[in-house]
Amino acid sequence: MIQAPYLLFLGDAPDMLAAKVAIGIRDWRPDAALGQLRLEGCGADLGLPDMSLTEAREAGARTLVIGVANRGGVISQAWKKVLVQAMEEGFDLASGLHNLLRDEEDLAAVARATGRRLHDVRVPSVRYPIANGLPRRGRRMLAVGTDCSVGKMYTAMAMEREMHDRGMKATFRATGQTGILITGGGVPLDAVIADFMAGSIEWLTPDNDPDHWDLIEGQGSLIHVSFSGVTLALIHGGQPDALILCHEPTREHMRGLPHFGLPSLEELRDLSLSMARMANPRAQVVGISINTQHMSEARAEACLAEAEDRLGLPAVDPYRHGAGRLVEALTAL
Amino acid sequence: MIQAPYLLFLGDAPDMLAAKVAIGIRDWRPDAALGQLRLEGCGADLGLPDMSLTEAREAGARTLVIGVANRGGVISQAWKKVLVQAMEEGFDLASGLHNLLRDEEDLAAVARATGRRLHDVRVPSVRYPIANGLPRRGRRMLAVGTDCSVGKMYTAMAMEREMHDRGMKATFRATGQTGILITGGGVPLDAVIADFMAGSIEWLTPDNDPDHWDLIEGQGSLIHVSFSGVTLALIHGGQPDALILCHEPTREHMRGLPHFGLPSLEELRDLSLSMARMANPRAQVVGISINTQHMSEARAEACLAEAEDRLGLPAVDPYRHGAGRLVEALTAL
């Protein structure tokens, strides 16, 4: 686990787009986002207090989280200076960068000397088991998508927030780098060795209270030929009781695959359900989450009403309307 | 690629069971199996000429292949002596052991000094691409199973041999450690990083002559919850034109999952076909391969006839009857 609270390092991010990870942490883990640290020329601003390393330590920060992509995959000397100083001041470091902190000899040496931890969340740090398929106590929801990047993480995060607001027991279970940096833990599923994928998800969603919900972040899509195997491992390892279908209706082809059209919600429903029932015969599809960000309000409402009518399931855009109706669909199970 | 021909190292294998990999190479790649090297106390005998390292080099051997499991996961000093000497005599080394040759400091040092290669086929040596899903020239067959270890590799190997005997263009494509050591190349799919699984299979089965068949070794099963994601990546990366259903009818539960019963051949057919057609709309199920090793001749014949009648597809046990009818089913496509 990555120790919270965090000081969010924005480096020399040219704009807000480059600070996507930091924005995710600020929006979804505000209690952990103590402040921001910006270098000269930084064009991003999270609206959080600007803090020096010393100020942040005094305010209780435990980990310096790199909340920004590095240019050209190189950790620059300007960054290194801050990262080294942070460890000397007592911070652990956390990063979702493609190039790993641990592979930088100087950072690794300082970490050893200071006893600080380097969290490279892009690679697994755990030896996961082979999945055993045994039923587990507690309940599980998995967001599945017609495609990659249609709002599966957002849906599960919004549901967790709504459930906590209602006093329900729920835990968002991160399966990607951004989700891990937001929550402080999880499984970087796309980097797990093939044989251990399903086992890593069993490990992530262990026995729990009977009224506790794991809200599992989806990855890829059963219908996306590049990543479908990852998605199936998530379905079989997660043993979800409830599936939520996620969709982005304006997309013209599968992400990265211009020659593949998108499946219908019905196709996603039938396929996901037949796969999920192999591992958990009680699995149900309970709702639809539609990402309407590229639609006018009127068009979004019409699209949601049409999907709801066609599939006979609550259909919402959690960004526009909150996740309340999806949570109610879970509790009705 | 691992350079053939091989000298097969049996070490101090207590019995034939321990020499399973070497037996596979002898049976399926006899041209590459020049001889065997046995240490004192070895209880296995492949019926190949016993050769010293020097004799084998003079006969043209290029690689010393460890064809036996090591006891307790330790490469003993007795083995090391032979492995070091082999490199000094000019052999590359190849191994499917869990503990890697490259992790043994002394072996790695001698390999560097002598310029010899250490092939640890249990881990990938290639940086595979993300799958792009583009159609490729040439044709592809994939063996899919109701369970793990039901005869998928054997079926594809028997078909390759039969197709070569008939003068057809065909290549067995290994996706597991034993298959890789038998053929000298392939993808150790169970050890590939999740995001690159489907891409590794695209890489393994590239564009080819229109009348060439890739015979892809299956792994796991879509219905086996521990490994289903690996199988789906194989289906979507392989884009098979033809599927052959593999089954072992005496098994009482899924391998390693005592609480999961086996699916029917019909369930395997429907599920595999719907998945395969996402990547290749022309995919067909063309035949059934049943492993009848635990049945009497009469019971085996009855079982095959019943399956053939029920599914309307040729059903054979390639071990008992050869793979001729499965090959004819491919050519009829």
Interface residues (C-beta under 8 A of the other chain):
Chain A: I130 A131 N132 G133 L134 L189 D190 A191 V192 I193 A194 D195 M197 A198 G199 L222 I223 V225 S226 F227 S228 G229 V230 T231 L232 A233 L234 H236 G237 G256 L257 H259 F260 L271 S274 M275 M278 A279
Chain B: I130 A131 N132 G133 L134 L189 D190 A191 V192 I193 A194 D195 M197 A198 G199 L222 I223 V225 S226 F227 S228 G229 V230 T231 L232 A233 L234 H236 G237 G256 L257 H259 F260 L271 S274 M275 M278 A279
